[in-house]
């Protein structure tokens, strides 16, 4: 066979005369995107994305159907090629009506493959579910208990009756994993690179875990006695037992992540300056010792009430209060007993409407307070706290004082005695869309209180981080794409940065993303995080398709009675009773995301071209889903008419079952079953599904 030599993107490539550019490129390790090429099937350039440009040649060429001459110099990345390829992908995606990922995964700040682990749970494969979760983060038992589950808010099952109980399904699977032979991910060979992580909360634990899996040495420095951050010291025992956090942290340590507790970052080496810390290290010293530093210190400083008298004895910050109680909980007690008394008096007012406020008021009940009030300046409809947390607080006897706001804290001999409340009413909507509370002139209410707990927010304590640039809000300035700070080699994530405190799963998401960026930095070329493009279906269209779907009750988490739980710190949730009900709940999943997402050539190639399909918005093909192929489901919404299935069936399978019906824009691919033997052959073949580049064909489970 006569050989020729061509150059592609500056690389000399040898190939056989008569072979296509695409084949020669592939054999020489040069990637050219293509959707309509499949081994053993004759090429004819249907998709139009494998374009190349040649020096001295007037037209762009399709690499799959062009045979080059000896000496050709080609490029796959000229401006002309990139423009044409981008238009081709935008046209394809503008007519593509499929969900790459389920809304549950897209609404999860950590990007967890929710559909994947729910599918594993539906099969009773709890280890498989944890394997999927731990490809993203390492603490599913903790997060399953406390996450406000934004995934559930997007779950399309809510369009039928109620969303899946995603968080509690994860909680169950994680507990099964911890109770048995715990799944341990494999770590890559050591790279010799070292990273220091400041803060052992969800962001820091996730970042260190992910870096360790990539083969880097990771050391976490934390000022508290145990790892876990806000999970350990900001969330009460009755919601998240300390032993769960300790167990999951221990699993991270077992991978080789080094824990250094009771160490605070500071500008001096004087440990006396730092509460709860036995020693201190400077940020500069860490930078000298490690190849990179990630600051994930969290937001541990409570925001003040903002009224006169707030400096009186008995006024506590919400985070400070919860941390003090957490430090007093005996982690080895099955009942969550305290090792010392915490006296907050008979009457307690908690200011705030978020989950921290709910944690504070319910903790106050368990400490023996007889009257616990929640002061919130809007109504229940505007409260950001989870409905479940509000309901359980009410069940435990908490009184909610809606449309009130602290005007003054009245003290006697320096100690809190009363709180004066300004009565409010709702006015016009503010920037967030919520109606703004405005004072009702001259209308007040006074409550007798022994303690006031301000649970209205938290912020960074910048002590020790003075050399880093801060935002106007007093948080660490961190680049949105690279997590870089103003100091080379120092990155920052989580509650300490930019917008400030957020939910734990958001911190986890940043920890995972930052680990990938830091890994690229350690390898010599920093690659910023960029939100990947995905195809998403219109929810109104999906809603119509779901009309008439069988309604199935959502599983309910068994809980201890209010009378039983309000006197102690034992976990409120009793856990699901059997694996059968868990499997039934997981089976409610509608499997919105594409089954072929991880192998989809269309989305992989489209992402390389920074596409904006909305530019090509217009009429779409009328799509449908059918299962007439016996063993294969065909989704016409995802079909790009590359005809690979037809050609594979003709040329490879020698069946000729599939064909084009209609002409032009309205063309569709349909099967023809006239012979029982043909039907039987289709059941065992599947070549068309293997060839499909988009997930339009799905092998049905028997």
Secondary structure by P-SEA (a helix, b strand, c coil): cbbbbbbcccbbbbbcccccaaaaaaaacbbbbbccccccccccccccccccccccccccccccccccccbbbbbcccaaaaaaaaaaaaaaaaacccccccccccccccccaaaaaaaaaaacaaaaaaaaaaaccccaaaaaccccccccccccccccccccaaaaaaaaaaaaaaacccbbbbbcccccbbbbbccccaaaaaaaaaaaaabbbbbbbbcccccccccccccccccccaaaaaaaaaaaaaabbbbbccbbbcccccccccccccccccaaaaaaaccbbbbcccccbbbcccccccccccbbbaaaaaaaaaaacccccccccccbbbbcccbbbbccccaaaaaaaaaaaaacccbbbbbbccccccccccaaaaaaaaaacccccccbbbcbbbbccccccbbbbbbbbbccccccccbbbbbcccccccccccbbbbccbbbbcccccccccccccccccccccccccccccccccccccccccccaaaaaaaaaaaaaaaaaaaaccccccccbbbbbccaaaaaaaacccbbbbcbbbbbcccccccccccccccccccaaaaaaaaacccccccccccccaaaaaaaacccccccccccccccccccccccbbbccccccccaaaaaaacccccccccccccccccbbbbbbcccaaaaaaaaccccccccccccccccccc
